[in-house]
Amino acid sequence: MIRLLCKRRFLVALWASFIEHVLLVGLDAVIALFVQSQFHWDASAAGLSFIPLYLPSLLGPAIGRLVSRIDARWPTTLGFILSVPGFICLR
């Protein structure tokens, strides 16, 4: 376990996963309240507003296969860059 925690690639992957989950948890706490107050949606419609956030996670196996063939650095960088416009629109 100590050897694994000393590897830089593992620490970067752990940090990226942490950042991704912090962003999603922050949105989980706010989106349902926002759509209920702004659009007067019921609980079902507010719950459906989470589909665009979690739909990309269905691509996980395909992305995992791609990353096992090539280096993980470029798909990870591309993923974070592609998420920036969405977060800019949500501010």
N, CA, C and O of each residue as an XYZ file, in Angstrom:
364
protein
N       0.820     -1.186      0.000
C       0.000      0.000      0.000
C       0.873      1.263      0.000
O       0.569      2.240     -0.684
N       1.950      1.224      0.770
C       2.848      2.379      0.835
C       3.511      2.614     -0.512
O       3.645      3.757     -0.949
N       3.930      1.533     -1.175
C       4.560      1.682     -2.496
C       3.589      2.285     -3.497
O       3.977      3.092     -4.342
N       2.329      1.893     -3.400
C       1.322      2.430     -4.310
C       1.102      3.917     -4.054
O       0.960      4.694     -4.998
N       1.072      4.312     -2.807
C       0.868      5.720     -2.479
C       2.074      6.588     -2.803
O       1.957      7.813     -2.823
N       3.213      5.991     -3.053
C       4.408      6.755     -3.423
C       4.493      7.014     -4.922
O       5.320      7.812     -5.365
N       3.661      6.360     -5.695
C       3.692      6.545     -7.151
C       2.939      7.821     -7.528
O       1.817      8.052     -7.078
N       3.574      8.638     -8.359
C       2.984      9.915     -8.747
C       1.736      9.739     -9.597
O       0.779     10.501     -9.458
N       1.736      8.751    -10.468
C       0.562      8.544    -11.334
C      -0.668      8.182    -10.517
O      -1.774      8.629    -10.819
N      -0.474      7.373     -9.486
C      -1.592      6.995     -8.630
C      -2.117      8.207     -7.858
O      -3.327      8.382     -7.721
N      -1.210      9.035     -7.360
C      -1.636     10.220     -6.619
C      -2.380     11.209     -7.515
O      -3.342     11.840     -7.078
N      -1.942     11.346     -8.755
C      -2.636     12.235     -9.692
C      -4.021     11.682    -10.010
O      -4.989     12.441    -10.067
N      -4.128     10.380    -10.217
C      -5.429      9.774    -10.482
C      -6.355      9.911     -9.276
O      -7.551     10.159     -9.432
N      -5.810      9.753     -8.096
C      -6.599      9.915     -6.875
C      -7.075     11.357     -6.728
O      -8.224     11.597     -6.357
N      -6.207     12.307     -7.014
C      -6.575     13.717     -6.936
C      -7.644     14.061     -7.980
O      -8.599     14.773     -7.667
N      -7.498     13.572     -9.203
C      -8.488     13.847    -10.250
C      -9.844     13.259     -9.889
O     -10.879     13.887    -10.111
N      -9.836     12.067     -9.338
C     -11.087     11.451     -8.908
C     -11.730     12.250     -7.779
O     -12.949     12.418     -7.753
N     -10.928     12.735     -6.860
C     -11.430     13.550     -5.758
C     -12.071     14.831     -6.282
O     -13.164     15.194     -5.847
N     -11.411     15.515     -7.203
C     -11.941     16.760     -7.765
C     -13.251     16.505     -8.505
O     -14.204     17.272     -8.369
N     -13.296     15.443     -9.277
C     -14.516     15.114    -10.012
C     -15.683     14.875     -9.053
O     -16.791     15.358     -9.286
N     -15.436     14.145     -7.997
C     -16.511     13.844     -7.064
C     -16.909     15.053     -6.222
O     -18.077     15.184     -5.854
N     -15.976     15.925     -5.914
C     -16.327     17.156     -5.205
C     -17.260     18.002     -6.059
O     -18.236     18.552     -5.548
N     -16.976     18.112     -7.346
C     -17.832     18.889     -8.244
C     -19.216     18.266     -8.365
O     -20.221     18.975     -8.334
N     -19.274     16.950     -8.503
C     -20.579     16.301     -8.633
C     -21.392     16.381     -7.350
O     -22.607     16.566     -7.406
N     -20.750     16.245     -6.197
C     -21.473     16.346     -4.930
C     -21.976     17.768     -4.720
O     -23.078     17.972     -4.211
N     -21.172     18.746     -5.109
C     -21.624     20.128     -5.014
C     -22.838     20.390     -5.883
O     -23.755     21.106     -5.480
N     -22.849     19.818     -7.063
C     -24.008     19.981     -7.943
C     -25.206     19.200     -7.432
O     -26.341     19.654     -7.574
N     -24.977     18.042     -6.846
C     -26.080     17.257     -6.286
C     -26.827     18.035     -5.215
O     -28.052     17.956     -5.112
N     -26.083     18.782     -4.427
C     -26.701     19.512     -3.331
C     -27.489     20.726     -3.815
O     -28.420     21.163     -3.139
N     -27.136     21.265     -4.953
C     -27.706     22.542     -5.373
C     -28.744     22.417     -6.478
O     -29.730     23.153     -6.472
N     -28.552     21.513     -7.420
C     -29.409     21.494     -8.614
C     -30.872     21.247     -8.284
O     -31.743     21.938     -8.813
N     -31.161     20.288     -7.429
C     -32.567     19.993     -7.109
C     -33.246     21.189     -6.453
O     -34.387     21.509     -6.786
N     -32.570     21.845     -5.539
C     -33.144     23.031     -4.896
C     -33.321     24.176     -5.883
O     -34.308     24.910     -5.822
N     -32.364     24.327     -6.789
C     -32.446     25.412     -7.767
C     -33.619     25.226     -8.721
O     -34.387     26.163     -8.945
N     -33.768     24.033     -9.285
C     -34.858     23.842    -10.251
C     -36.224     23.878     -9.570
O     -37.216     24.263    -10.189
N     -36.279     23.483     -8.312
C     -37.560     23.592     -7.608
C     -37.924     25.051     -7.339
O     -39.092     25.424     -7.452
N     -36.952     25.871     -6.991
C     -37.271     27.273     -6.691
C     -37.446     28.111     -7.959
O     -38.290     29.006     -7.982
N     -36.674     27.843     -9.008
C     -36.743     28.664    -10.211
C     -37.860     28.244    -11.165
O     -38.552     29.089    -11.734
N     -38.027     26.928    -11.335
C     -38.970     26.431    -12.337
C     -40.190     25.762    -11.722
O     -41.100     25.354    -12.443
N     -40.222     25.645    -10.395
C     -41.329     25.021     -9.668
C     -41.567     23.584    -10.118
O     -42.709     23.152    -10.277
N     -40.477     22.856    -10.319
C     -40.562     21.456    -10.702
C     -40.816     20.609     -9.475
O     -40.427     20.971     -8.365
N     -41.483     19.462     -9.684
C     -41.679     18.527     -8.577
C     -40.426     17.669     -8.404
O     -39.439     17.856     -9.116
N     -40.467     16.745     -7.474
C     -39.284     15.933     -7.157
C     -38.864     15.052     -8.333
O     -37.668     14.840     -8.534
N     -39.812     14.535     -9.115
C     -39.467     13.678    -10.246
C     -38.705     14.451    -11.321
O     -37.690     13.981    -11.835
N     -39.199     15.623    -11.649
C     -38.528     16.431    -12.673
C     -37.167     16.900    -12.176
O     -36.209     16.932    -12.948
N     -37.068     17.259    -10.911
C     -35.777     17.669    -10.358
C     -34.799     16.499    -10.384
O     -33.612     16.693    -10.645
N     -35.281     15.299    -10.119
C     -34.423     14.116    -10.187
C     -33.958     13.826    -11.602
O     -32.828     13.379    -11.802
N     -34.805     14.073    -12.580
C     -34.421     13.854    -13.977
C     -33.378     14.865    -14.454
O     -32.696     14.634    -15.452
N     -33.259     15.977    -13.745
C     -32.254     16.956    -14.142
C     -30.831     16.455    -13.880
O     -29.872     17.074    -14.341
N     -30.678     15.355    -13.155
C     -29.355     14.793    -12.894
C     -28.879     13.863    -14.004
O     -27.720     13.450    -13.995
N     -29.727     13.529    -14.942
C     -29.339     12.619    -16.023
C     -28.154     13.153    -16.828
O     -27.219     12.393    -17.083
N     -28.147     14.428    -17.243
C     -26.974     14.898    -18.007
C     -25.663     14.838    -17.224
O     -24.592     14.739    -17.823
N     -25.733     14.897    -15.906
C     -24.502     14.829    -15.116
C     -23.915     13.432    -15.072
O     -22.697     13.260    -15.118
N     -24.786     12.430    -14.983
C     -24.303     11.069    -14.787
C     -24.338     10.213    -16.045
O     -23.860      9.079    -16.027
N     -24.888     10.726    -17.122
C     -24.920      9.985    -18.381
C     -23.521      9.681    -18.928
O     -23.306      8.579    -19.433
N     -22.565     10.608    -18.849
C     -21.219     10.279    -19.343
C     -20.543      9.139    -18.596
O     -19.616      8.533    -19.132
N     -20.971      8.827    -17.387
C     -20.346      7.727    -16.647
C     -20.655      6.374    -17.289
O     -19.985      5.386    -16.989
N     -21.645      6.317    -18.156
C     -21.934      5.074    -18.872
C     -20.850      4.762    -19.904
O     -20.730      3.623    -20.356
N     -20.075      5.757    -20.269
C     -18.980      5.555    -21.213
C     -17.713      5.041    -20.530
O     -16.692      4.853    -21.192
N     -17.765      4.814    -19.223
C     -16.599      4.383    -18.459
C     -15.908      3.143    -18.999
O     -14.686      3.160    -19.149
N     -16.633      2.062    -19.301
C     -15.951      0.879    -19.837
C     -15.253      1.128    -21.177
O     -14.152      0.625    -21.404
N     -15.880      1.893    -22.058
C     -15.253      2.174    -23.353
C     -14.012      3.052    -23.171
O     -12.992      2.824    -23.822
N     -14.093      4.035    -22.308
C     -12.942      4.890    -22.040
C     -11.835      4.085    -21.362
O     -10.656      4.297    -21.646
N     -12.198      3.171    -20.473
C     -11.208      2.318    -19.820
C     -10.463      1.445    -20.814
O      -9.250      1.265    -20.703
N     -11.188      0.901    -21.789
C     -10.542      0.115    -22.831
C      -9.586      0.971    -23.661
O      -8.491      0.531    -24.012
N     -10.010      2.195    -23.970
C      -9.167      3.105    -24.737
C      -7.901      3.470    -23.956
O      -6.807      3.505    -24.521
N      -8.051      3.735    -22.685
C      -6.923      4.140    -21.862
C      -5.945      2.988    -21.657
O      -4.744      3.218    -21.509
N      -6.438      1.762    -21.645
C      -5.523      0.633    -21.490
C      -4.662      0.425    -22.741
O      -3.585     -0.166    -22.659
N      -5.128      0.904    -23.885
C      -4.342      0.803    -25.120
C      -3.354      1.946    -25.276
O      -2.231      1.750    -25.741
N      -3.782      3.147    -24.881
C      -2.908      4.315    -25.005
C      -2.652      4.871    -23.611
O      -3.192      4.363    -22.628
N      -1.842      5.897    -23.525
C      -1.550      6.527    -22.246
C      -2.786      7.258    -21.730
O      -3.540      7.823    -22.523
N      -3.001      7.258    -20.452
C      -4.197      7.856    -19.853
C      -4.124      9.376    -19.770
O      -5.132     10.026    -19.492
N      -2.968      9.941    -20.002
C      -2.795     11.380    -19.808
C      -3.669     12.203    -20.742
O      -4.306     13.160    -20.300
N      -3.714     11.852    -22.019
C      -4.457     12.668    -22.981
C      -5.965     12.532    -22.852
O      -6.650     13.553    -22.914
N      -6.530     11.340    -22.678
C      -7.980     11.276    -22.460
C      -8.425     11.981    -21.173
O      -9.503     12.574    -21.129
N      -7.602     11.914    -20.140
C      -7.940     12.599    -18.896
C      -7.914     14.106    -19.080
O      -8.821     14.804    -18.629
N      -6.890     14.605    -19.734
C      -6.798     16.038    -20.001
C      -7.961     16.500    -20.861
O      -8.556     17.545    -20.597
N      -8.284     15.731    -21.883
C      -9.408     16.068    -22.753
C     -10.722     16.074    -21.977
O     -11.562     16.949    -22.187
N     -10.901     15.115    -21.091
C     -12.120     15.063    -20.296
C     -12.291     16.270    -19.399
O     -13.385     16.826    -19.298
N     -11.208     16.680    -18.745
C     -11.302     17.861    -17.895
C     -11.500     19.129    -18.713
O     -12.228     20.027    -18.290
N     -10.861     19.217    -19.881
C     -11.044     20.399    -20.728
C     -12.479     20.467    -21.254
O     -13.065     21.548    -21.314
N     -13.044     19.327    -21.632
C     -14.423     19.319    -22.141
C     -15.447     19.614    -21.051
O     -16.564     20.029    -21.359
N     -15.093     19.410    -19.792
C     -16.034     19.712    -18.718
C     -16.056     21.189    -18.342
O     -16.985     21.641    -17.672
N     -15.049     21.945    -18.763
C     -14.956     23.361    -18.402
C     -16.136     24.187    -18.946
O     -16.708     24.966    -18.183
N     -16.526     24.058    -20.220
C     -17.648     24.887    -20.690
C     -18.953     24.638    -19.922
O     -19.716     25.571    -19.669
N     -19.198     23.400    -19.562
C     -20.407     23.113    -18.788
C     -20.400     23.770    -17.430
O     -21.423     24.288    -16.982
N     -19.253     23.756    -16.766
C     -19.168     24.397    -15.451
C     -19.198     25.914    -15.575
O     -19.684     26.595    -14.672
N     -18.691     26.452    -16.671
C     -18.802     27.903    -16.894
C     -20.257     28.289    -17.071
O     -20.693     29.318    -16.556
N     -21.015     27.473    -17.795
C     -22.434     27.757    -17.987
C     -23.233     27.618    -16.695
O     -24.270     28.263    -16.539
N     -22.771     26.796    -15.780
C     -23.492     26.590    -14.519
C     -23.179     27.656    -13.468
O     -23.854     27.715    -12.440
N     -22.195     28.479    -13.699
C     -21.879     29.465    -12.666
C     -22.910     30.507    -12.669
O     -22.843     31.444    -11.874
